[in-house]
Amino acid sequence: MNEPKTFEQALVELDKIVQDLEDGDTGLEQALQRYEEGVGLLRRCYEQLRKVEQRILELTGKDDAGNPVLKPFEPSPQATKEPAG
């Protein structure tokens, strides 16, 4: 398998893996291999999301001079929860 270059490509590949596994047409070894590929892609996507969250600033208002007031983005606990496995 060629490693996807973008987040979006990784999501497309994850979707293909889920479809393959749901079809049930793969043997045990191939299903296990596809599952492991999916877990790796999922971890990669979560890491990319964490990096993006660190770059996001939240606009909280304006100061007396009319300048924007920003603070680091704090994701909700649900958004940072890692998948089991």
C-alpha positions in Angstrom: 0.0 0.0 0.0 1.3 3.5 -0.8 1.1 5.8 2.2 -1.5 8.5 1.7 0.1 12.0 1.4 -2.7 14.0 2.9 -5.2 13.7 5.7 -8.0 13.5 3.2 -6.3 10.7 1.3 -5.9 8.8 4.6 -9.6 9.1 5.3 -10.4 7.8 1.8 -8.1 4.8 2.4 -9.7 4.2 5.9 -13.1 4.2 4.2 -11.9 1.5 1.7 -10.5 -0.6 4.6 -13.8 -0.4 6.5 -15.7 -1.4 3.3 -13.3 -4.3 2.7 -13.7 -5.6 6.3 -17.5 -5.1 6.2 -17.8 -7.1 2.9 -16.4 -10.1 4.6 -14.9 -11.3 1.4 -11.3 -11.3 2.7 -9.6 -14.1 4.4 -8.5 -13.9 8.1 -4.9 -13.0 7.3 -5.8 -10.3 4.8 -8.5 -8.9 7.1 -6.0 -8.7 10.0 -3.5 -6.9 7.7 -6.2 -4.4 6.5 -7.3 -3.9 10.1 -3.7 -3.1 11.2 -3.3 -0.7 8.2 -6.5 1.0 9.3 -5.3 1.4 12.9 -2.0 2.9 11.6 -3.9 5.4 9.4 -6.3 6.3 12.3 -3.4 7.0 14.6 -1.7 9.1 11.9 -5.0 11.1 11.4 -5.3 11.7 15.2 -1.7 13.0 15.3 -2.3 15.3 12.4 -5.5 16.7 14.1 -3.6 17.2 17.4 -0.9 19.2 15.5 -3.5 21.3 13.8 -5.4 22.0 17.1 -2.1 23.4 18.5 -2.0 25.9 15.7 -5.6 27.2 16.1 -6.3 30.4 18.1 -9.7 31.1 19.4 -11.1 34.7 19.0 -12.5 35.7 22.4 -13.3 39.3 21.7 -11.7 42.7 21.2 -9.6 44.8 23.6 -10.2 48.5 24.2 -8.2 49.5 21.1 -10.3 47.2 18.9 -7.6 44.6 18.5 -8.6 40.9 18.5 -8.1 39.0 21.7 -6.9 35.5 21.1 -6.2 32.4 23.2 -5.0 29.0 22.4 -7.7 26.5 21.2 -8.6 24.0 23.9 -10.3 21.0 22.3 -13.2 19.3 24.1 -12.3 16.1 25.9 -14.4 14.1 23.3 -12.3 15.5 20.4 -9.0 14.4 22.0 -10.1 10.9 22.9 -7.9 8.3 21.2 -9.4 5.1 19.7 -9.1 1.9 21.6 -6.7 -0.6 20.3 
